[in-house]
Each structure stands twice: as structure tokens, then as C-alpha cells.
């Protein structure tokens, strides 16, 4: 689970923006707030939503989390210049030569048998104003707090490395450190070289489910998710259960193999023949795609990061997706959902500790703030009404 995110000089974000997720002690006991794995006295939200007008930076916040996770876990295998698709500076001259700085605090372990602790991963990416895709690591560090205070696992200043005793790498004579490129992560590189702690963290990070990487959203092809469903029958069974609940008359999806590969067909009540995937609504196809990501996050206790969650989905369906993560039976492993959306009705299904707004006034950078930090905002029955009335900010100004 994530505790805190700090973002500076990243796409539409210039000045440092901090997102603190720990729930205040005076907040009520609710199913959407659960105890952190590493400290039972700290509560964290299982669902976090970002709202704001178009181009205000909602996706930028989600992209920062995903880009950092992707870099930490997979940058060893990146082609030259790939890092430039993940990290760009704020497009103003005064920021071009400043590094992007991202800090993420999260729950983890050194290995599967170790005690859970808070980890802090910090990454600085340097930029070259004459080449948008010439990026290097200027600073990278991983700390953890097994007994309350942070201890260094590794710290890197460009190509100078310092490894803590708990990390299992010697500072002077371990040849694996020579394989770490200026544009690749320590964790990603050492994981490929079978370093135990790095390998464990790599396996943890790659469980993150998302539909956004770099500049674009990921749109899985039907062939990709049909293959996933075909290989995981329990996931398909669960999908069919939800389809019967959400789609009037839809009984189940069946996957078969034809001359052109796998294909899906749907049994509808009252029809004598199947309906093919291409004939189904955009909403049904979107739900089948997104269900995979949510299901795997819930099954593994991981994180789902979904940009524009409300696209093509019926407004009455969306609150049910959020409730999955607040249901202790459905979410027994402590998964988290981070999403962006435009539908203000979702605000009434969230507590103020779960809501963040993004604003980007004309000619300025993105500002991120929490609903709970709005002075005088009580635990209202309808955040939507206050938002639409302009009392919470982050609404578009037309005219």
C-alpha cells in the first residue's frame, strides 16, 4: 500500500506536490480505511480518486506513480531513449535543467518471510534541454524503516553507489554494481542479476495493474485479455458472475478457439444464438477489459491505477467497483485503487480523505490538494453538490 507521493518537475507539475494518504486519527472507523501492513496504528484508504477539469493534471499524478514503478522494475531492459517517454520536465525554461524528483513511500518487505516495513524510494532524473530523450539518473535511493527510523538500503549519486549492510551488496568489490547503467535503476539491474532483495521488490512492483504508461493509456487488444481469461478460469467465472449482475439479460461470456485464434461470444436471455464481442456495447467491452486489472489487484493485494475510470461505464456501475476495494471479504489482502474521473457523482461514494483535486490555472502548473485540507469542509453527505457549486475548486471555467 502507498503512504505518500511527492512529485516535482514532472510534465504539468512544476513545484513539489505532496500527496499524503494516511488517515487522521479523528476520522471515523470505516471499511474504506484499513490498517497499514507495517503499522496497525496508521490507516490508509483503499480507494483514492483524483478529480479536476480537463488537462488539469489528474493523469499526470497517476503517470508519476506508474512511470517510477516501471523505471524501478524494468529500466534495465529499456531501449536507448525509452526513459524519455516516462519522464519529462515542466515545459518552462527555468525548469528544463532541473531534475524531476519523485518520492514514493510504501509497504513492503525485504523478503517474503521478513516483517513488513515502510519503504521510501526516491528518484531524480536529469534532463538535457537540447534533447528531450537524453535522460540520466542523478540520484536514486531506497530506505526502509524496520524499527521506526529509516535506514539506507542503497543510495546513488549518478554512478557513485553506497550500499547499506541490509542490502547484501558490498561497496567495494561486488562486480554487479558495474552493470548499472546511467539510465537504469539499481533495483531493475540487480534483479536481472539475481540479487535477492531486488528480485523480491521487482516481483512486487510488476503486480501493479494500470492502463496508463508514459504519454498514453494502454488499451489491451481483445486477443490479450481473451488469452488471460482463457488461462484463468476462476477469473472468467468471476467475470461472468459480475456480468450477470450488471448487464440485464447477459448470462455469460464463452471463449472458444477458431481459425484466427481465440474469440468471445455472449449468451443473452431470450436469444437463440450468441452475440459476438464486436456486437457488444462499448461499456461491456470496457468492463471486460478493466475487470482483469481490478480482479488481479484484489487477488494479489496489489495496486490498480486506472486513468479515466468512468469512461464508457454506466454511472450506477462505478460505485460498485469502488465498493469491491472497501469490502473486507472481497479485498482481504489490502489492495488499493487509484483512479482519475470526471463524473462528479463518484464524489458521493468517497470520504474526503479519499479525494484529491487537481487545478491548473491558465499559464501555470498543476496544483494538487486533498479535500480534507479544505478549511471548514465537514464530512458532508454530498461532496458532489459542493464541488459542482464551485466550493471545492478544480472545476472548469467556461467563457
C-alpha positions as CSV (number, residue, x, y, z in Angstrom):
1,X,0.0,0.0,0.0
2,X,1.1,3.6,-0.7
3,X,1.6,6.0,2.2
4,X,2.9,9.2,0.4
5,X,3.8,10.5,-3.0
6,X,5.9,13.5,-3.8
7,X,6.2,14.9,-7.4
8,X,8.4,17.7,-8.7
9,X,9.1,18.9,-12.2
10,X,7.2,16.2,-14.0
11,X,5.1,17.1,-17.1
12,X,2.5,19.6,-16.0
13,X,3.8,19.6,-12.4
14,X,6.5,22.2,-11.5
15,X,6.7,22.9,-7.8
16,X,6.7,19.9,-5.4
17,X,3.3,18.4,-4.8
18,X,2.8,16.1,-1.9
19,X,0.0,13.6,-1.6
20,X,-0.3,12.2,2.0
21,X,-2.6,9.2,2.2
22,X,-2.5,8.4,6.0
23,X,-6.0,9.0,7.5
24,X,-6.2,11.3,10.5
25,X,-6.9,9.8,13.9
26,X,-10.2,11.8,14.2
27,X,-11.6,10.2,11.0
28,X,-14.3,7.6,11.7
29,X,-13.8,3.9,11.5
30,X,-15.0,2.9,8.0
31,X,-14.4,-0.1,5.8
32,X,-12.7,2.2,3.2
33,X,-9.9,2.9,5.7
34,X,-7.7,-0.1,6.7
35,X,-4.6,-0.5,8.9
36,X,-1.3,-0.4,7.1
37,X,0.6,-3.7,7.0
38,X,3.7,-2.3,8.7
39,X,2.0,-0.2,11.4
40,X,-1.5,-1.0,12.6
41,X,-1.9,2.4,14.1
42,X,-1.8,4.0,10.6
43,X,-4.9,3.8,8.5
44,X,-4.8,4.1,4.7
45,X,-7.6,4.5,2.1
46,X,-8.3,1.5,-0.1
47,X,-9.6,3.9,-2.8
48,X,-8.2,7.2,-3.9
49,X,-9.8,9.4,-6.6
50,X,-8.4,12.4,-8.5
51,X,-10.9,14.9,-9.9
52,X,-10.5,18.2,-11.8
53,X,-11.1,19.8,-15.1
54,X,-9.6,18.6,-18.4
55,X,-5.8,19.0,-18.7
56,X,-5.6,19.9,-15.0
57,X,-3.0,17.1,-14.2
58,X,-5.1,14.2,-12.9
59,X,-3.4,11.8,-15.3
60,X,0.0,13.3,-14.5
61,X,-0.3,12.3,-10.9
62,X,-1.1,8.7,-11.8
63,X,1.6,8.7,-14.5
64,X,4.2,9.7,-12.0
65,X,3.4,6.6,-9.9
66,X,3.4,4.3,-12.8
67,X,6.5,5.7,-14.5
68,X,8.5,5.5,-11.3
69,X,7.4,1.9,-10.7
70,X,8.1,0.9,-14.3
71,X,11.6,2.6,-14.2
72,X,12.5,0.9,-10.9
73,X,11.4,-2.6,-12.1
74,X,12.1,-2.7,-15.8
75,X,14.5,0.0,-16.9
76,X,17.4,-2.4,-17.3
77,X,15.7,-3.7,-20.4
78,X,14.8,-0.3,-21.9
79,X,16.0,0.7,-25.3
80,X,18.0,3.9,-25.6
81,X,15.8,6.9,-25.1
82,X,12.8,5.0,-23.6
83,X,13.2,6.8,-20.3
84,X,12.2,10.0,-22.1
85,X,8.7,8.6,-22.6
86,X,8.4,8.3,-18.9
87,X,9.9,11.5,-17.5
88,X,9.7,15.0,-18.9
89,X,10.3,18.3,-17.2
90,X,7.8,21.1,-16.9
91,X,8.0,22.9,-20.2
92,X,9.2,26.2,-19.0
93,X,12.8,27.3,-19.5
94,X,13.5,27.8,-15.8
95,X,12.8,24.1,-15.2
96,X,14.5,22.5,-18.2
97,X,17.8,21.9,-16.5
98,X,16.3,20.9,-13.1
99,X,15.8,17.2,-12.3
100,X,12.5,15.5,-12.0
101,X,12.1,14.4,-8.4
102,X,9.7,11.7,-7.3
103,X,9.4,10.1,-3.8
104,X,7.1,7.2,-3.0
105,X,6.6,5.6,0.4
106,X,5.0,2.2,0.5
107,X,4.6,-1.0,2.5
108,X,7.0,-3.9,1.6
109,X,9.3,-6.5,3.0
110,X,13.0,-7.4,2.3
111,X,11.8,-10.9,1.5
112,X,8.6,-13.0,1.9
113,X,9.5,-14.0,5.4
114,X,10.6,-10.6,6.7
115,X,8.5,-8.2,8.7
116,X,6.6,-5.5,6.8
117,X,8.1,-2.0,7.0
118,X,7.7,1.3,5.4
119,X,10.0,1.8,2.4
120,X,10.9,5.1,0.7
121,X,12.1,5.1,-2.9
122,X,13.5,8.4,-4.2
123,X,14.3,9.0,-7.9
124,X,15.8,12.1,-9.6
125,X,16.1,12.2,-13.4
126,X,18.3,14.8,-15.0
127,X,17.2,16.5,-18.3
128,X,19.1,17.8,-21.3
129,X,17.3,20.9,-22.7
130,X,18.7,20.2,-26.2
131,X,17.5,16.6,-26.3
132,X,14.1,15.7,-24.8
133,X,15.0,12.0,-24.7
134,X,18.5,12.3,-23.2
135,X,17.8,11.4,-19.5
136,X,20.0,10.0,-16.8
137,X,19.7,9.2,-13.1
138,X,21.2,11.9,-11.0
139,X,20.0,10.4,-7.7
140,X,18.4,7.2,-6.6
141,X,17.9,5.8,-3.1
142,X,15.9,3.2,-1.2
143,X,15.4,3.4,2.5
144,X,13.3,1.3,4.9
145,X,12.2,1.7,8.5
146,X,12.1,-1.7,10.2
147,X,12.1,-0.1,13.7
148,X,10.6,3.3,13.1
149,X,13.6,5.1,11.7
150,X,14.7,5.0,8.1
151,X,17.8,3.0,7.2
152,X,19.7,3.1,3.9
153,X,19.5,0.1,1.6
154,X,21.2,1.9,-1.2
155,X,22.0,5.5,-2.2
156,X,23.3,6.6,-5.6
157,X,24.6,9.9,-6.8
158,X,25.0,9.5,-10.6
159,X,27.4,6.5,-10.9
160,X,28.6,6.6,-7.3
161,X,26.9,4.0,-5.1
162,X,26.6,3.4,-1.4
163,X,25.0,0.1,-0.2
164,X,23.7,-0.4,3.3
165,X,24.5,-3.5,5.3
166,X,21.0,-4.9,5.0
167,X,21.0,-4.8,1.2
168,X,23.6,-7.6,0.7
169,X,25.9,-5.8,-1.7
170,X,29.5,-4.8,-0.7
171,X,30.5,-1.3,-1.7
172,X,34.0,-2.1,-2.9
173,X,34.2,-5.4,-4.7
174,X,30.8,-6.6,-5.9
175,X,31.0,-6.8,-9.7
176,X,27.2,-6.5,-10.2
177,X,27.3,-2.7,-9.5
178,X,29.4,-2.2,-12.6
179,X,26.4,-3.3,-14.7
180,X,24.2,-0.4,-13.5
181,X,23.8,2.0,-16.5
182,X,23.3,5.8,-16.0
183,X,19.8,5.4,-17.4
184,X,18.7,2.3,-15.5
185,X,17.6,1.6,-12.0
186,X,19.7,-0.1,-9.3
187,X,16.7,-2.4,-8.5
188,X,15.9,-3.3,-12.1
189,X,19.6,-4.1,-12.9
190,X,20.3,-6.1,-9.8
191,X,17.0,-8.1,-10.1
192,X,18.2,-9.3,-13.5
193,X,21.5,-10.3,-11.8
194,X,19.6,-12.4,-9.2
195,X,20.1,-10.1,-6.2
196,X,17.5,-11.5,-3.7
197,X,16.1,-8.2,-2.3
198,X,16.0,-6.5,-5.7
199,X,14.3,-9.6,-7.2
200,X,11.7,-9.6,-4.5
201,X,10.9,-5.9,-5.0
202,X,10.8,-6.4,-8.7
203,X,8.2,-9.2,-8.3
204,X,6.2,-6.9,-6.0
205,X,6.2,-3.9,-8.4
206,X,5.2,-5.8,-11.5
207,X,1.9,-6.8,-9.9
208,X,0.7,-3.2,-10.3
209,X,-2.2,-3.1,-12.6
210,X,-2.6,0.0,-14.8
211,X,-3.9,1.4,-18.1
212,X,-1.5,4.3,-18.4
213,X,2.2,4.4,-19.2
214,X,4.2,7.4,-20.4
215,X,2.3,9.6,-22.8
216,X,-0.6,7.2,-23.5
217,X,-3.2,4.9,-22.0
218,X,-2.8,1.2,-22.5
219,X,-5.7,-0.3,-24.5
220,X,-5.4,-4.1,-24.4
221,X,-6.5,-5.8,-27.5
222,X,-9.3,-8.4,-27.2
223,X,-6.7,-11.1,-28.0
224,X,-4.7,-10.1,-25.0
225,X,-7.5,-10.2,-22.4
226,X,-9.2,-13.2,-24.0
227,X,-5.9,-15.1,-23.5
228,X,-5.8,-14.0,-19.9
229,X,-9.3,-15.1,-19.3
230,X,-8.8,-18.4,-21.1
231,X,-5.8,-19.2,-18.9
232,X,-7.5,-18.2,-15.6
233,X,-10.9,-20.0,-15.4
234,X,-11.6,-18.7,-11.9
235,X,-11.2,-15.1,-13.2
236,X,-13.6,-15.9,-16.1
237,X,-16.1,-17.4,-13.7
238,X,-16.0,-14.3,-11.5
239,X,-16.4,-12.0,-14.6
240,X,-19.5,-14.0,-15.7
241,X,-20.9,-13.6,-12.2
242,X,-20.5,-9.8,-12.4
243,X,-21.8,-9.6,-16.0
244,X,-25.0,-11.3,-14.9
245,X,-25.4,-8.8,-12.1
246,X,-24.6,-5.7,-14.2
247,X,-26.0,-6.4,-17.6
248,X,-29.7,-7.2,-17.9
249,X,-30.1,-10.3,-19.9
250,X,-26.4,-11.2,-20.3
251,X,-25.9,-14.7,-18.9
252,X,-22.2,-15.4,-19.6
253,X,-19.2,-14.9,-21.9
254,X,-17.8,-18.0,-23.6
255,X,-14.2,-18.2,-25.0
256,X,-13.5,-20.5,-27.9
257,X,-10.7,-21.1,-30.3
258,X,-11.2,-20.6,-34.0
259,X,-9.0,-20.5,-37.1
260,X,-8.0,-16.9,-36.3
261,X,-7.3,-17.6,-32.6
262,X,-9.4,-17.0,-29.5
263,X,-12.8,-15.3,-29.8
264,X,-15.6,-14.5,-27.3
265,X,-19.3,-14.9,-27.7
266,X,-22.1,-13.9,-25.3
267,X,-25.3,-15.8,-24.3
268,X,-28.2,-13.4,-23.8
269,X,-31.5,-14.4,-22.3
270,X,-34.3,-14.7,-24.9
271,X,-31.9,-15.1,-27.9
272,X,-31.5,-18.3,-29.8
273,X,-27.9,-17.6,-30.9
274,X,-24.8,-16.0,-29.4
275,X,-23.8,-12.3,-29.7
276,X,-20.1,-11.7,-30.7
277,X,-17.8,-9.4,-28.9
278,X,-17.8,-6.8,-31.7
279,X,-21.6,-6.5,-31.3
280,X,-21.5,-5.8,-27.6
281,X,-21.6,-2.2,-26.3
282,X,-18.5,-0.2,-25.7
283,X,-19.4,-0.3,-22.0
284,X,-19.5,-4.0,-21.8
285,X,-16.2,-4.3,-23.7
286,X,-14.6,-1.7,-21.4
287,X,-15.8,-3.5,-18.3
288,X,-14.4,-6.8,-19.5
289,X,-11.0,-5.1,-20.1
290,X,-10.9,-3.3,-16.8
291,X,-12.2,-6.2,-14.7
292,X,-9.0,-8.1,-15.3
293,X,-6.9,-5.3,-13.8
294,X,-9.2,-4.8,-10.8
295,X,-9.5,-8.6,-10.2
296,X,-5.8,-9.2,-10.2
297,X,-5.1,-6.3,-7.9
298,X,-7.7,-7.7,-5.4
299,X,-6.4,-11.2,-5.7
300,X,-2.7,-10.2,-5.1
301,X,-3.2,-7.3,-2.7
302,X,-1.5,-5.0,-5.2
303,X,-2.4,-1.6,-6.6
304,X,-4.6,-0.8,-9.5
305,X,-4.0,2.6,-11.2
306,X,-6.8,3.4,-13.7
307,X,-6.9,6.6,-15.7
308,X,-10.4,7.8,-16.6
309,X,-12.2,5.0,-14.7
310,X,-15.6,6.3,-15.7
311,X,-15.1,6.1,-19.5
312,X,-17.9,4.1,-21.2
313,X,-19.1,2.7,-17.8
314,X,-22.6,3.4,-16.5
315,X,-22.7,5.8,-13.5
316,X,-24.5,3.2,-11.4
317,X,-21.8,0.6,-12.1
318,X,-18.9,2.7,-10.9
319,X,-19.8,2.9,-7.2
320,X,-19.9,-0.9,-7.2
321,X,-16.3,-1.1,-8.5
322,X,-15.2,1.2,-5.6
323,X,-17.1,-0.9,-3.1
324,X,-15.0,-4.0,-4.1
325,X,-12.0,-2.4,-2.6
326,X,-13.8,-1.4,0.6
327,X,-15.3,-4.8,1.2
328,X,-13.0,-6.7,3.6
329,X,-14.2,-10.1,2.1
330,X,-13.5,-9.0,-1.5
331,X,-10.3,-7.1,-0.6
332,X,-8.9,-9.4,2.1
333,X,-5.3,-8.7,1.0
334,X,-5.3,-4.9,1.3
335,X,-5.3,-3.8,-2.4
336,X,-5.6,-0.2,-3.3
337,X,-7.3,1.5,-6.3
338,X,-6.1,4.9,-7.6
339,X,-8.2,6.5,-10.3
340,X,-9.0,9.6,-12.1
341,X,-12.5,10.5,-13.3
342,X,-14.7,13.3,-14.5
343,X,-18.0,12.0,-13.1
344,X,-18.8,14.2,-10.0
345,X,-21.4,11.7,-8.8
346,X,-18.5,9.5,-7.6
347,X,-17.6,12.1,-5.0
348,X,-20.7,11.0,-3.0
349,X,-19.2,7.5,-2.8
350,X,-16.0,8.7,-1.3
351,X,-14.9,10.1,2.0
352,X,-13.0,13.4,1.9
353,X,-9.7,11.6,2.9
354,X,-10.1,9.6,-0.4
355,X,-10.5,12.7,-2.7
356,X,-7.8,14.8,-4.3
357,X,-8.3,17.6,-6.7
358,X,-6.0,19.0,-9.4
359,X,-6.0,22.5,-10.7
360,X,-4.0,24.1,-13.5
361,X,-4.8,27.8,-14.0
362,X,-4.0,29.2,-17.4
363,X,-0.3,29.6,-17.8
364,X,0.5,27.9,-14.5
365,X,1.5,24.4,-13.4
366,X,-0.6,21.7,-11.7
367,X,-1.6,22.1,-8.1
368,X,-2.8,19.0,-6.2
369,X,-4.7,19.2,-2.9
370,X,-6.8,17.0,-0.8
371,X,-10.5,17.5,0.1
372,X,-9.7,17.0,3.7
373,X,-7.3,20.0,3.6
374,X,-10.1,22.4,2.5
375,X,-10.7,24.6,5.5
376,X,-14.1,24.2,7.0
377,X,-15.1,21.2,4.9
378,X,-17.1,18.8,7.1
379,X,-18.0,15.2,6.5
380,X,-20.7,16.1,4.1
381,X,-23.4,13.8,2.8
382,X,-22.8,15.2,-0.7
383,X,-19.4,16.3,-1.8
384,X,-20.7,16.4,-5.3
385,X,-23.1,19.3,-4.6
386,X,-20.3,21.4,-3.1
387,X,-18.0,20.5,-6.0
388,X,-20.5,21.5,-8.6
389,X,-21.2,24.7,-6.7
390,X,-17.5,25.6,-7.0
391,X,-16.9,25.5,-3.3
392,X,-14.1,22.9,-3.6
393,X,-12.3,24.4,-6.6
394,X,-10.9,22.3,-9.5
395,X,-13.9,23.0,-11.8
396,X,-13.6,24.2,-15.4
397,X,-14.2,27.9,-16.1
398,X,-16.2,28.4,-19.3
399,X,-16.3,31.7,-21.1
